[in-house]
Amino acid sequence: MRRLALVLSLIVMAGPALAVRPDEMLPDPAEEARARALSQGLRCLVCRNESIDDSDADLAHDLRVLLRDRIKAGDTDQQAVDYIVARYGEFVLLKPTTSGGNLILWLAGPAALLAGAALAFAALRRRAGAPEAAGLSPEDQARLAALLKDQP
Amino acid sequence: MIVELGHFALILAFVVACLQAVLPMIGAQRNDPVLMAVAGPASVAQFLLIAFSFGALTYAFVTDDFSLRLVVENSHTLKPMLYKVAGVWGNHEGSLLLWVLALSFYGATAHWFGGQLPARLKARVLSVQGAVAVAFLAMMLWTSNPFLRLAFPPMNGHDMNPLLQDPGLAFHPPFLYLGYVGLSMAFAFAVAALIEGRVDAAWGRWVRPWTLAAWLFLTIGITMGSLWAYYELGWGGFWFWDPVENASFMPWLIATALLHSAIVVEKREALKAWTMLLAILAFGFSLIGTFIVRSGVITSVHAFASDPLRGMAVLAILAVFVGGALTLFALRAGQLEAKGVFAMVSRETGLVVNNLLLTVSCFVVFIGTIWPLVAEILWNRAVSVGAPFFNAAFMPFIILLAIVLPVGAVLPWKRAELGRALRPFAGALAVTVAAALLAYALTSGRSALGPLGVALAVWLVAGSAVDLLQRCGRGGLGSRLARLTRLPRADWGRATAHAGLGVTIFGVVALTSWAVEDIRVVKPGQSYDLGAYSVELVGVHDEAGPNYTARVAEMRVTKGGAEVGRMFPAKRTYPFAGMATTEAAIRPGILGDIYLVVGDPQDGGGYAVRSYLKPFADWLWLGGLMMAFGGVLSLSDRRYRVAAGARRALTAVPAE
């Protein structure tokens, strides 16, 4: 608990209450909008699962400024992000790339849906062709009748 | 003294749980009614003992008993009374005590309301429930005992994390736990049925009330958590796809699937094996959630009490119970023969599609949550999986679900014709298309998500109305409307919950695609425009709270010269906890919220101010409450009460 308090206090006390500060913002609204969109996809490395757009930490502030510097210098979105990834590693990307093993992560959902749909379809086809099973056994029938007796 | 009694009661509860786990199971195997009859009273005794123990811990918190380690670490004499009580479960040990309290409560309800259950099934259900309690009570007593004393009590405590000192968060964990733990009942019923080797329509009916109760508590708990994040974390986010949030969301998705597949078991005696599997998985995901929150294996914003030993304990419990249940399932699933036959197009198939989409979406959330761990272990690669992934990978399934839901809900059982089933939806489809076009026209140039979301939301709400009208049978619209009030509550519950999903989707879409944001430095006396409003910073002053100090800004909001109201965003500092929180000022409205946050003083004078217009924000949580209310309606339908049928016999007993 003490450790948690420490971690949380680092997060909260590290900076002022606001994530994006007025003095960081770019004068050109279009460039600023690009910076905001990009920073929502970049992780604040010292925080727990927060983007630099949401985080109050000093490191997040530094990254926001760095990102805006790249945009001001004329980088495209991709170049600006690549610049930061080259320095901080792919851990900084909140949206993982599709390279290597990460492809499994991205394809897991669609693959599971297709596999599940195929299995369900096969099971339903078999079911639809099966003859109607015998009805309830007499004892079940009696229990069911007792249960349903109270129904309106 | 009371604390020692509480400790003792907890140990006694452990002993009782051991008896409850072992004796009734032996009784059920040997068909010994005496041993089987142990289960009921044991479950009640276990509940009373844990309730007493919980009361003792609450007493220690309320009376600031700083000889208890837990109270020292999580409380302070100046903390308001509400949070002294909430502080009982605002930490690892206490929350675990609340967990077992809920567990034993559900066990006792199986005794109180389970008069209709066959004796053997009941004995086995309570035995499984007792075994789960044994595991958690042992974990508490040996790794996380809340009743440990300190040899040298300090004069005062360390206070609680101020983010948790909030009414929303005070009541969010109890609801969540009632939900998590409620799924243990479905698990116990499934394991008991697998041991018996028979699942029938009656089983589907018996398991339903507890699953529904667990689901509706989870729904309320998640809704409250999201609302808390919105107003407390200071930027109006409502869902972060954080591992801990996912931990509560995964059981919810599976529980939703289970709720629907249990209907097929009850009405049609089909999908039995699948339903067993879902019941096991639902509780399994509850345990995985507990593991994620308490082990610290996956970093998260609000992981608390991370400790490897406790993590291992939960992992062991998970392995034993879920592993054991799945083994049992593998051995017995073949015996569960399906009786009901249905065609490819039928309500059964509709519910299969529902289950497929919900479980696959749960799988996506699961793999995204554990992926950082997997990538680290397999490729030694540090990867983050955050909101952008989940939004891209999860949303398609929910969109598909929302599209098929209204039609699936009205398909007849056994055999249906798609053309005939779709006919009543012509009006709903027209309204949907019109709403989407209107949204597109009003917001053109902005995200395409908006119109799509509006279309889904309107489709779900209109579809629910069609569903209700269809249930009213044939005839003119007047006579059908007249029959609306006489529909069974379960029908109203279904329509309300389905419409609630639409309302939530609308809130999410409105918040994400149409919010207005403004960040600037404002000096006292200055004003600025925010959408149609004008906001003036009147002044800033300091205030003292019970266990904090606050810097409060007074903001005057006007529209067309007329004052709309004054708002007071603040920043609080909690000296004892050594933390600060932002308290956003929110002016809620049915059409949208005004959301103001004040930050630190700036070098050139003035304050950093963040202002938002959050259109239709409250609809998000309104939809969540509608879903929960649909659950309440369904639960109160007397056809689904376990005791239905037993009641009449009871009233025949003469009063003494």
Interface residues (C-beta under 8 A of the other chain):
Chain A: M1 R2 R3 L4 A5 L8 S9 V12 M13 P16 A17 L18 A19 V20 R21 P22 D23 M25 Q40 G41 R43 C47 R48 N49 E50 S51 D54 G89 E90 F91 V92 L93 L94 K95 P96 G100 G101 N102 L105 W106 A108 G109 A112 L113 G116 A117 A120 L124 R125 R127 A128 A130 P131 E132 A133 A134 G135 D140 R143 L144 A146 L147 K149 D150 Q151 P152
Chain B: E73 N74 N91 H92 Q116 H158 N161 L163 D200 A201 A202 R205 G234 W235 G237 F240 W241 D242 P243 A270 T299 S300 V301 A303 F304 A305 S306 E337 A338 K339 G340 V341 F342 A343 M344 T349 V352 V353 L356 L357 T359 V360 S361 F363 V364 I367 G368 W371 A375 L378 W379 R381 A382 V383 S384 V385 G386 A387 P388 F389 A392 A393 F394 P396 F397 I519 R520 V521 K571 A577 G578 M579 A580 T581 T582 V597 V598 G599 D600 Q602 A608 R610 R638 R639 A644 G645 R647 R648
